């Protein structure tokens, strides 16, 4: 898979670190019981189709990017910088 960095151009995905889905999670209250925390920490949706993920260009310019991709076809639909510029 290749991601087109907004600053560096097309790069192999091995230059990036995947950091998860680009969604806000509802953090449980501090006194929530074990199963609630277990669900929050370990369970995520794994949809087939279009998703948005956060990736960090670790072995490149250091940009954080939001990647919109199709998990079925592996098509990259968009890559957008979210950090305001490369470091």
C-alpha positions as CSV (number, residue, x, y, z in Angstrom):
1,X,0.0,0.0,0.0
2,X,1.3,3.5,-0.8
3,X,0.1,6.7,0.8
4,X,0.7,10.1,-0.8
5,X,2.1,12.3,1.9
6,X,1.0,15.9,1.4
7,X,4.6,17.0,1.9
8,X,6.8,14.2,0.6
9,X,4.7,12.6,-2.2
10,X,4.0,8.9,-2.7
11,X,5.6,6.7,0.0
12,X,5.4,3.1,1.0
13,X,3.1,2.5,4.0
14,X,6.0,1.0,6.0
15,X,7.2,4.6,6.5
16,X,4.0,5.3,8.5
17,X,2.7,4.2,11.9
18,X,-1.0,3.3,12.0
19,X,-2.5,4.9,15.1
20,X,-6.2,3.8,14.8
21,X,-9.5,5.0,13.6
22,X,-10.1,8.7,13.3
23,X,-13.1,8.7,15.6
24,X,-13.6,10.1,19.1
25,X,-14.0,7.4,21.7
26,X,-16.2,7.9,24.8
27,X,-13.8,7.4,27.7
28,X,-15.5,5.6,30.7
29,X,-15.7,7.3,34.1
30,X,-12.7,6.5,36.4
31,X,-14.8,4.3,38.6
32,X,-16.3,2.2,35.8
33,X,-16.1,-1.5,36.3
34,X,-13.5,-3.9,34.6
35,X,-15.6,-5.0,31.6
36,X,-16.4,-1.4,30.6
37,X,-12.7,-0.5,30.7
38,X,-11.8,-3.7,28.9
39,X,-14.3,-2.9,26.1
40,X,-12.9,0.7,25.8
41,X,-9.3,-0.4,25.6
42,X,-9.5,-3.5,23.5
43,X,-12.6,-3.6,21.3
44,X,-12.9,-1.6,18.1
45,X,-15.2,-1.8,15.1
46,X,-13.6,-3.5,12.0
47,X,-15.9,-2.4,9.2
48,X,-15.7,-3.6,5.7
49,X,-15.7,-0.6,3.4
50,X,-14.7,3.0,3.7
51,X,-12.9,4.0,6.9
52,X,-10.9,7.1,8.1
53,X,-7.7,6.4,10.0
54,X,-4.9,8.4,11.6
55,X,-1.3,7.7,10.4
56,X,2.0,9.2,11.5
57,X,4.7,9.6,8.9
58,X,7.4,8.4,11.3
59,X,10.1,7.6,8.9
60,X,9.5,10.7,6.8
61,X,8.5,14.3,7.5
62,X,6.7,13.6,10.8
63,X,3.3,14.7,9.6
64,X,0.0,13.3,11.0
65,X,-2.4,12.4,8.2
66,X,-6.0,11.4,8.0
67,X,-6.3,8.5,5.5
68,X,-9.7,7.7,4.0
69,X,-9.5,4.2,2.5
70,X,-11.6,1.3,1.4
71,X,-10.7,-1.8,3.5
72,X,-12.3,-4.1,0.9
73,X,-10.6,-2.9,-2.3
74,X,-7.5,-1.3,-0.6
75,X,-8.1,1.9,-2.6
76,X,-6.8,5.0,-0.9
77,X,-9.4,7.7,-1.4
78,X,-7.6,10.7,0.3
79,X,-4.7,11.6,2.5
80,X,-5.0,14.9,4.3
81,X,-2.5,16.5,6.7
82,X,-4.0,17.3,10.1
83,X,-1.0,18.7,11.9
84,X,-0.6,22.1,10.2
85,X,2.7,21.2,8.5
86,X,5.6,18.8,8.4
87,X,8.2,18.9,11.1
